[in-house]
Amino acid sequence: MKILCINVRKGIGDQIIFLPYIHAISKKFKSPISLLAKKNSKAKELFSDDSLIDEIINLEEDMDGIKGILKLSKELKNRNYDKIFIFNSSLRYNIVARLAGIKSIYQYPLFRKKDNIVLSAKIFTEDIISKVVSTEPNLVIKNDNKLDERFKHICLGVSASGPTKRWNIKNYIKLAENINKKAKCKFYIAGGKNDIDLINEFKNSEIKNNFISFENLSIKETLPIIKNMNLMITNDTSWSHIAVSLKVKTLTLFMDSPVMAYGRYSSRMTTIEPFGEKDTTTHDTLGKDKISFDEVFNKSIEMLD
C-alpha cells in the first residue's frame, strides 16, 4: 500500500507538531508513508532517519498555487498512491488528489478558515484510525553526540521569525552569565546566518569562551547535539519544537504568538508569557518587553535541578 500525507505548512515547528499523526497513520496501515512538504520546512533533514517516512517530496514552486495543480497531480499520479491524508482544508489539494487518481482521500473539512493546529490534526487522525493519539512528537535520529558530563549543557534559541517574537539578546546574555554562576555550564547558541549579529554579541560577552554557535551547522547537524542538552531556553521558534521532539526539557517564551496552540502539546515544554497574560498570548500580543527576567532565570534554575 502506498500512502501520501500532505503537510505544506512552511515552518519547521509545524512539521514537528504533525509528526505524531503521521506516525499514527503509518502504524495503522502498516506502511511507511510519503510526505509532501515545503522545502523551507526542512522535512528532508528532520525525517531522514525515520523508518516510518520513506520519501519526502518537496513542494516546488511550479507545483504550488492554482497554476501548479496539473503539474503536482501528474507528479503524484506517477507514484500510484492508494491513500492520501490532507492536513488542510484547501479545495486545491482535493482536486489534485482526484486528478492523481487516488481513490481514498481523507481531508480536513473543506474551506475551514481557522483551526487549532494541534487539536485539528489530533481529531482528524483519531477519527481515521479509531484510536487516541498522543500529541508528544518523537523525532528519530540515528547519530548521537555525547557531551562532557562535567557540565550542564544549555541551548539558547535566540532566533525567531520576527523581531516581536524575539526576547532581547542582552537578556539572553545576562541569563547565561547568571546561570553560569550557579552551575558549571556550556552554552549553545541556536541561530543561523541571519542571526549573526545576535551571535556576535555573545562573542563580545563574558561567556565568549564558553559557548558554541550553530551558525555554520545544518538543522540535521544540530539534532544529535540538541538531543543531549540538559535544557533548551528559547523564543517561540522552531528550536523549541525540535527540542521537545528530542525529549529535552524546554522553556519557551511566548511574546507574540498563541501559547494555547503552540505551547500546550508537549509535557516537555514549560512556557512563560508576558506580565499580565495567562494562556492568552496571540499573534498581536507584542509582549517581548514584559517577559520577566527573574521568572525566566528562576524557572531555568529549577528545570536544571
N, C-alpha and C positions, 0 to 999 in steps of 0.2 A: 504494500500500500504506500502510495506517495502522498505526503501531506505538506501543505504550504500554510504558514502563518504570515499575516501581514501586520507589521507594526511600523508605520512610517513616521512616527513622531521623531523629531530631529535630535532630541537630547540623549546623551549617554545615560543619564539617570532614568529616562523613560524606558530604555531598553532593559535596564536592571530591574525596574519595578514590574515589568511584564514577564520576567523570567520564570517565576513560579507557575504561571499559567501556560506558558509554552512547554515547560517540563511536564505539567499535568496532562496536557493533550498528547504529548509523545508517549507517556506511560499508559494512558488509557487505550490508545490504538496500537500499542506495542510496535511503534515505528519511529525512527528518528525523523525530524521534520526539517523542511527548508524554511528559511526566514527571509522575507522581503523587507529591507530596511534602507534608510537613507545612509549615505556614506559617512556623513559627519556624526552619526550616532556611534561610530566605531564598533559596530556589531562584529565585524570580522576579527578585530583584535580581542574583544571581550570574550567571544564564544569559540575561539579556535580550538580549545581543548575539551569542549563539551560533546560527549558522545551522543547526546540526545538531539543535537543540532548538526545535521550533516552537510548543510550548504547555506551560505549567506549570499543572497542576490542583492547587489546594490541597486537601489532605485536611481538609475542615471537620469540626468536632466531631460533627455529626449524621451524618457518613459513617463515623465511626470506631467501632471496637468491634463487638461482636456485633449491637447494635441498628442499626448503620449499614449492615449487609450489603445490605439491599434498596435503600436509597437510593443507595449507591455503585454497585451493579450496574446500576441504572437509569440513572445518570449516564453510566456507561461504555458501556452498550448504545446510548444515543442517539448516540454518537460512531462506532459501527461499526468498531471496531478489528479488524484481521486477525490481529495477533500481540501477545502480551503477555509481558514478561520481568519476573519477580517476584524481586527480590533479597532474599528472606527465605524462611523455612520455614513460614510460617503457613498453616494449612488455610483460614482465613477468606478470604484473598485468592484462594486456589484456587477456593473456592466462588463468590466474587464474579465471577471471570473466566468461570466456566461459566454463571452466571446471566446474564451480559452477552452470552453467545453468541459469545465469542471462540474461534475454532477451534484456533489454535495457541498453546498455553500452555507456557511454559518457566519453571521454578522450581527453587530450591534443593530438596534432599531434604526432604520434609515432616517436621516435628517435631524437627528438629535443635535441640539445646539451646544449644550454644556453637560459635563459629567464630572464626577469624582473619579480621577484616573484609576485609583486602586479599586474602589467599590464596583465600578462598571465592569472592569476586567474580571473581578472575582465572581460576580453574579453571572456574567456571560459564560465563563468557563465551568462553573459549578452546574449551571443548567444543562450543559452539554454532557459532562462526564458523570453527573448524579453523585457527586462526592465533594465534601468540603475540601477546599484548597487553602493551605497556609499562605499568608502574604509574605512570609520570610523568603527573600531571594538567596540562592546559594550559587555563587559563581564558581565554576570548575576551572582550576588551573593545575597544570602538571608540575611546573617548576616551583621550587621553594628557595627562599633566600634567608637562611638563618642569620640572626643578628646577635651582636655581642650582648650576652645576658647580664653583663655588669651594669648596663644602662637601661633606663626606661626610654623607649623609642616612641616619639610623638610626632605625628604628621599634622601639619597645619595647611588646611585648604584655603589659601589666601585669594585664589582666583574667584571669578563669578561672571555670570552672563551680562552683568551691567553694574554700573557704579552704585546704584541704590541697593544692591544685594551684597555689597562688599563692606565688611567691617574694616575700619581704618587700619592700615598696615602698621601704624605706630602702636595700636592696641595689641596686635599680634606679637610684635617685638617685645613690648613690655610684658606681655603674658609669658612668653618664653623665658625671659630673663628672671621673672619671679618664680616660675615653676622650677627653673634650674637651681634656684636657691634652696628648694625643698627636697629635690631628688636629683641624682646624677642622671642626666638626660642627653639623648641625641635627638635633634630635630630634623625633620624632613619637610621641605617646602614644596607643596604640591601646586605647581603652576607651569605654564608653558611659555613659549616665545613671546606671547602677548603680555605676559606678566613680568617681563624682565625688569621694569622699573621698580616693581614691588620687591622682587628678589634682590635687587641691588641694595635696597635699604637694609636688608638683613646682612649683606656683605659689609656694611658700614656700622653694624651694631656691636654690642658687647658679646654677642654669641656668634660672631663671624667665623670663629674657628670650630664651631660646634653644630654645624648644620650641613645638610646635603640638599641640593636643589634638583628637582625633577625636570628642569628646563630643557635638557637635551635628551630626555627619555621619551619613548613612545608610551602610549597607555599600556600596551601589553608588557613592556619592560618594568613598569611601576608595580604591576599586580603582585609579583612574588615578594616585593619589599613591603607593600602595604599590608599584606596578609600577616606579617609578623610584628605589626605595630602594637604597642600597648594601648594607644589611644589616638583617635583622629579628632581634631578640633577644626571645624570648617564652617564657612558660609554655606548657605543652602545652594549647593552646586553638585556637579557630578561626583566629586570626590567623596561626598557624604554617602551617596548610594553605592559607590564602589566599595567603600569600607564596610558597610553593614553586610553587603553580599559576601564579603570575605571573613565575616564573623568577628569583626573588630568593633570594640566599643567606640561609639561615635557621638560627639557633642556637636549639634548643628545649630547655627544661629539663623533664625528666621527673622528677616528685617522687612522684606518686601515681596513675599510670596506666601501662598496658602499653606500654613502648617498642617491643617487638617487633611489636606490632600497628599502632601509630600513628607510629613513628619511623624505619621502615626502607624505606618505599615510594618515597622520592624521593632522588636523588643530591644534590639541592639542600639537603637537611636534614642538619645536624650536631646531634648530641644530647649532652647532659650529664646524668648521673644522680647521685644522692646517693653520698657516700663509701661504699665497700663494695659497691656494686651494679654489675653488668656485664651488660647485656641482661636484667635481672631485675626491673625495676620492674613493679608491678601496681597494682590499684586500692586496695590496702591497705598500700602501702609506707610512707606517711607520712614522707617524707624531705625535706621542704622546708627543714629546718634543717641538712641535711647536704650541701647543694649548696655546693661550694667557690667562694667569691667570686673567688679568684685564678685558678681554672680558667676561669671564665666570662670574666673580664677578658682573660686571655691569649689565649683562643680568639677572642674578639671582635676583638682587635687583629690576630691572624693572618688572620682572614677578611676584615677591611677591607683588608689589604695585598694 
